[in-house]
Amino acid sequence: MIRRSAVKADSLILNKGAIYLSVSSPKSLEILKPVIIQSFSDIGYILKSSSKDADIEVDYILSSAKVEYPNAFLEGFFGSTQLERNISTECSLLITNKDKIIKSFELNEIKKDTVNLSDLSEIENQNLPFTKGKVPSQPFFTGFWEPIIAVSTLILTVILLFTIRSK
């Protein structure tokens, strides 16, 4: 999602050359700075350490990145619990040329997918709070019906076994 914002900025910058990239973000998102810098570098920009050495200045402000799990559901009757996952980022970009603003825009993106509840420990990084979301409670009947069906089946099997054997 961060790479897409770099591609969008690239479409607005007329000449692909030397740029000065200024990245701002909350402390919790500082770890994403190298990803942002690498995204612009991968597109083909030469990154300068001073705005005086560059033709264009890009101010990249990453406001938020978060994960939410709005819904939990069963995959099939006795299947595993699945979670809908929404990953969202909010950023602002300001592209300036020596003295004038070329373009300013905000980019809010949401990516939706489905993950298995048992895979959360592998997906979420405990050291990065923005990768963790609040997991919704599982529906009551999910944990209610499965044991009832299993016990009922066992009781029915025992009753049929002794009924058929006695005849």
KESE-270517 format. One line per 5 residues: number of its first residue (from 1); for each residue x, y, z of N, C-alpha, C. Coordinates in steps of 0.2 Angstrom, whole numbers, plus 5000, padded with zeros to 4 digits. Last residue first. Layout:
NUM	X,Y,Z,X,Y,Z,X,Y,Z ~ ...;
//
This chain:
167	4844,4711,5100,4840,4708,5096,4843,4702,5093 ~ 4855,4717,5107,4850,4714,5111,4845,4710,5107 ~ 4862,4724,5097,4865,4718,5099,4860,4714,5103 ~ 4853,4735,5094,4854,4730,5089,4857,4724,5092 ~ 4854,4742,5107,4848,4740,5104,4849,4734,5099;
162	4868,4744,5108,4865,4740,5113,4858,4738,5110 ~ 4870,4753,5097,4874,4747,5097,4871,4742,5102 ~ 4860,4763,5099,4859,4759,5093,4864,4753,5094 ~ 4867,4769,5111,4860,4766,5111,4858,4762,5105 ~ 4879,4773,5105,4879,4768,5111,4872,4765,5111;
157	4875,4782,5096,4879,4777,5094,4878,4771,5099 ~ 4868,4792,5104,4865,4788,5099,4868,4782,5096 ~ 4880,4797,5111,4874,4794,5114,4870,4789,5109 ~ 4887,4802,5100,4890,4797,5104,4885,4793,5108 ~ 4879,4812,5096,4881,4807,5091,4883,4801,5095;
152	4878,4820,5107,4872,4817,5104,4874,4811,5100 ~ 4892,4825,5107,4889,4821,5113,4883,4817,5110 ~ 4892,4832,5095,4897,4827,5096,4894,4822,5102 ~ 4882,4842,5097,4881,4837,5091,4886,4831,5093 ~ 4887,4849,5108,4881,4845,5108,4880,4840,5103;
147	4899,4854,5103,4899,4849,5108,4893,4845,5109 ~ 4894,4863,5093,4898,4857,5091,4899,4852,5097 ~ 4885,4873,5099,4882,4867,5095,4887,4861,5094 ~ 4894,4882,5105,4888,4879,5109,4886,4872,5105 ~ 4903,4889,5098,4906,4884,5103,4900,4880,5107;
142	4894,4895,5089,4900,4891,5087,4902,4886,5092 ~ 4885,4902,5097,4883,4895,5094,4888,4891,5091 ~ 4892,4914,5099,4890,4910,5104,4889,4903,5102 ~ 4905,4919,5088,4898,4919,5089,4897,4913,5095 ~ 4920,4926,5096,4917,4921,5092,4909,4921,5093;
137	4924,4944,5096,4922,4937,5100,4919,4933,5095 ~ 4937,4951,5086,4930,4950,5088,4929,4944,5092 ~ 4953,4957,5091,4949,4951,5088,4942,4951,5091 ~ 4960,4972,5087,4956,4968,5092,4952,4963,5088 ~ 4976,4970,5079,4970,4972,5079,4966,4969,5085;
132	4993,4974,5075,4988,4970,5079,4982,4973,5079 ~ 5002,4982,5068,5000,4975,5065,4995,4971,5068 ~ 5004,4992,5076,5000,4994,5071,4998,4987,5067 ~ 5014,4987,5086,5007,4988,5088,5002,4989,5082 ~ 5026,4976,5084,5024,4982,5080,5016,4983,5081;
127	5029,4965,5091,5033,4971,5092,5031,4977,5089 ~ 5021,4955,5086,5020,4958,5093,5024,4964,5095 ~ 5014,4955,5071,5020,4955,5074,5019,4959,5081 ~ 5003,4943,5064,5004,4949,5068,5011,4949,5071 ~ 5004,4930,5059,5003,4936,5054,5005,4943,5058;
122	5006,4921,5069,5011,4921,5063,5010,4928,5059 ~ 4994,4923,5076,5001,4923,5080,5007,4924,5075 ~ 4984,4920,5067,4985,4927,5069,4992,4928,5073 ~ 4980,4907,5063,4986,4910,5060,4988,4917,5063 ~ 4968,4904,5069,4974,4901,5072,4980,4903,5069;
117	4959,4912,5061,4961,4914,5068,4967,4911,5070 ~ 4964,4916,5044,4962,4910,5049,4964,4913,5056 ~ 4958,4930,5035,4963,4926,5038,4960,4921,5043 ~ 4954,4939,5021,4951,4935,5026,4957,4930,5028 ~ 4954,4957,5017,4955,4950,5015,4953,4946,5021;
112	4956,4973,5010,4952,4968,5014,4954,4961,5012 ~ 4964,4988,5012,4964,4982,5009,4961,4977,5013 ~ 4962,5005,5009,4960,5000,5013,4961,4993,5009 ~ 4970,5021,5010,4969,5015,5006,4967,5010,5011 ~ 4971,5038,5006,4968,5033,5011,4966,5027,5008;
107	4980,5051,5002,4979,5044,5000,4977,5040,5006 ~ 4980,5068,4997,4979,5063,5003,4977,5056,5000 ~ 4991,5079,4989,4985,5075,4989,4985,5070,4995 ~ 4997,5092,4979,4996,5090,4986,4990,5085,4986 ~ 5008,5098,4967,5002,5094,4969,5002,5092,4976;
102	5017,5109,4966,5015,5105,4960,5008,5102,4962 ~ 5020,5124,4973,5017,5117,4975,5015,5115,4968 ~ 5036,5132,4970,5029,5132,4970,5027,5125,4971 ~ 5050,5133,4971,5046,5138,4975,5039,5137,4974 ~ 5055,5119,4967,5059,5125,4970,5055,5129,4974;
97	5041,5111,4968,5046,5112,4964,5049,5119,4966 ~ 5033,5098,4979,5035,5105,4977,5041,5105,4972 ~ 5020,5088,4985,5026,5089,4980,5027,5096,4978 ~ 5015,5080,4998,5015,5087,4995,5022,5087,4991 ~ 5004,5068,5004,5010,5070,5000,5009,5077,4998;
92	4998,5058,5017,4998,5065,5014,5004,5066,5010 ~ 4990,5043,5022,4996,5047,5021,4994,5053,5017 ~ 4984,5029,5030,4982,5036,5028,4989,5040,5027 ~ 4979,5012,5028,4984,5017,5028,4982,5024,5026 ~ 4972,4997,5034,4972,5003,5031,4978,5008,5032;
87	4965,4981,5032,4972,4985,5033,4971,4991,5030 ~ 4954,4971,5039,4955,4977,5035,4961,4980,5037 ~ 4948,4954,5038,4954,4959,5040,4954,4965,5036 ~ 4938,4942,5045,4938,4947,5040,4944,4952,5042 ~ 4943,4926,5050,4942,4933,5052,4942,4938,5046;
82	4936,4910,5054,4940,4915,5049,4938,4922,5052 ~ 4938,4895,5062,4936,4902,5063,4940,4906,5058 ~ 4936,4880,5053,4940,4884,5057,4937,4891,5057 ~ 4921,4869,5052,4927,4872,5050,4930,4877,5055 ~ 4909,4863,5054,4914,4861,5058,4921,4864,5057;
77	4902,4870,5043,4899,4869,5049,4904,4867,5055 ~ 4912,4884,5035,4908,4877,5035,4905,4876,5042 ~ 4920,4894,5044,4921,4891,5037,4918,4884,5037 ~ 4913,4906,5054,4915,4899,5053,4915,4897,5046 ~ 4919,4922,5058,4914,4918,5055,4917,4911,5055;
72	4920,4939,5063,4922,4932,5064,4917,4928,5062 ~ 4924,4956,5058,4919,4950,5059,4923,4944,5059 ~ 4934,4966,5058,4927,4968,5060,4922,4962,5061 ~ 4949,4969,5063,4945,4963,5062,4938,4964,5063 ~ 4961,4980,5057,4955,4979,5061,4952,4972,5058;
67	4976,4989,5058,4973,4982,5056,4967,4982,5060 ~ 4984,5004,5051,4981,4999,5057,4978,4993,5054 ~ 4993,5019,5051,4992,5012,5048,4990,5007,5053 ~ 4993,5036,5048,4991,5030,5052,4992,5024,5047 ~ 5001,5046,5041,4997,5048,5047,4995,5042,5051;
62	5015,5050,5034,5011,5044,5035,5008,5045,5042 ~ 5019,5062,5023,5017,5061,5029,5013,5055,5030 ~ 5032,5067,5013,5028,5061,5014,5026,5061,5021 ~ 5036,5079,5002,5035,5078,5009,5030,5073,5010 ~ 5048,5081,4990,5042,5077,4991,5042,5076,4999;
57	5055,5092,4979,5054,5090,4986,5048,5087,4987 ~ 5065,5093,4964,5059,5092,4967,5059,5090,4974 ~ 5079,5094,4962,5074,5099,4958,5067,5099,4961 ~ 5091,5095,4975,5086,5092,4971,5081,5097,4968 ~ 5100,5102,4983,5103,5098,4978,5098,5094,4974;
52	5092,5107,4993,5095,5112,4988,5098,5108,4982 ~ 5087,5097,5001,5083,5100,4996,5086,5105,4991 ~ 5099,5084,5004,5097,5091,5005,5092,5093,4999 ~ 5101,5071,5000,5100,5072,5007,5099,5079,5009 ~ 5091,5063,4987,5096,5068,4989,5095,5069,4996;
47	5088,5049,4977,5087,5053,4983,5092,5057,4986 ~ 5083,5047,4961,5089,5048,4965,5088,5052,4971 ~ 5070,5035,4957,5072,5042,4959,5079,5041,4962 ~ 5065,5023,4953,5070,5026,4949,5072,5033,4951 ~ 5057,5015,4961,5054,5018,4955,5059,5021,4950;
42	5066,5012,4971,5064,5007,4967,5061,5010,4960 ~ 5065,5024,4978,5071,5022,4975,5070,5017,4970 ~ 5052,5024,4983,5054,5029,4979,5061,5027,4975 ~ 5054,5013,4992,5048,5013,4986,5050,5018,4981 ~ 5063,5016,5001,5065,5011,4996,5060,5011,4990;
37	5056,5025,5009,5062,5027,5005,5064,5022,4999 ~ 5046,5017,5014,5044,5022,5010,5050,5025,5006 ~ 5054,5008,5021,5050,5005,5016,5048,5011,5011 ~ 5060,5016,5031,5064,5013,5025,5060,5010,5020 ~ 5048,5019,5038,5052,5024,5034,5056,5021,5029;
32	5042,5010,5047,5040,5010,5039,5044,5015,5035 ~ 5046,5013,5059,5049,5007,5056,5047,5007,5049 ~ 5038,5024,5064,5045,5025,5061,5048,5019,5058 ~ 5026,5022,5069,5026,5020,5062,5033,5021,5059 ~ 5027,5027,5082,5025,5020,5081,5026,5017,5074;
27	5029,5041,5080,5034,5037,5082,5033,5029,5081 ~ 5021,5046,5065,5021,5045,5072,5026,5040,5074 ~ 5031,5054,5052,5026,5049,5054,5026,5049,5062 ~ 5038,5060,5037,5036,5061,5044,5031,5056,5045 ~ 5051,5062,5025,5046,5057,5028,5045,5059,5035;
22	5056,5070,5011,5056,5071,5018,5050,5066,5021 ~ 5067,5068,4998,5061,5065,5001,5061,5066,5009 ~ 5071,5076,4984,5073,5076,4991,5066,5074,4994 ~ 5077,5069,4969,5072,5072,4973,5074,5072,4980 ~ 5082,5068,4952,5084,5069,4959,5079,5072,4963;
17	5070,5062,4941,5077,5063,4943,5079,5063,4950 ~ 5059,5062,4931,5061,5057,4935,5069,5059,4936 ~ 5047,5076,4929,5054,5073,4927,5057,5068,4933 ~ 5034,5077,4935,5035,5077,4928,5042,5074,4926 ~ 5024,5068,4946,5031,5071,4945,5033,5071,4938;
12	5013,5060,4946,5012,5068,4946,5019,5071,4945 ~ 5017,5047,4946,5013,5049,4941,5012,5057,4940 ~ 5024,5047,4959,5028,5046,4953,5024,5049,4946 ~ 5013,5046,4967,5017,5052,4967,5021,5053,4961 ~ 5009,5033,4964,5004,5039,4963,5008,5045,4963;
7	5020,5026,4969,5018,5026,4962,5014,5032,4960 ~ 5019,5029,4982,5025,5031,4979,5024,5031,4971 ~ 5007,5022,4985,5007,5029,4986,5013,5032,4982 ~ 5011,5009,4983,5006,5012,4978,5006,5020,4979 ~ 5019,5007,4993,5022,5007,4987,5017,5010,4982;
2	5010,5006,5003,5015,5012,5003,5018,5012,4997 ~ 5004,4994,5000,5000,5000,5000,5004,5006,5000;
//
